[in-house]
C-alpha cells in the first residue's frame, strides 16, 4: 500500500491491482497483434510499424488506471476524441476495436471484478470514439 506525504496509507490503484506495467504492456501488445491484420482498423494507422501507436496506448492506459504520468508528460492532455477526429470511426471500427480488445483482455486472466471494471471502461471509450455514422 502506498502512503501519502502525511503517511496515510492509500489503497492500491487499479494499475497496481492488475500487475502494473507488465499487464498493460501485454494487453496492448496482444490487442495490436489483432489490429495488424484487421482490414477495418489497420488502415487507420499510417505508420508502417504499429510500435509507436502501441506505446502511446500503453502509456495512456497505464496513466488512466493510476500508473506513471508518462503519457501526459510526453504528449500533454489525452484529448482522445480530438486525436481520433482525422479518422472515420464508425460502428464497424468500434466493433473491430472491441473484438481485438476483448481477446486481449481475456488473455490477461484478471480477477472477475477487475476484468469487469477494465472492460466497462473499454466499452465506454470505444463508444465515445465513434464520429461517423454507419
Buried (B, 14 or more C-beta within 10 A) or exposed (E): EEEEEEEEEEEEEBBBBBEBBEBBBBBBBBBBBBBEEBEBBEEBBEEEEBEEBBBBBBBBBBBBBBBEEBBEEEBEEBEEEEBBEEBBBBEBBBEBBBBBBBEBBEEBEBEEEBBEBBBEBBBEBBEEBBBEEE
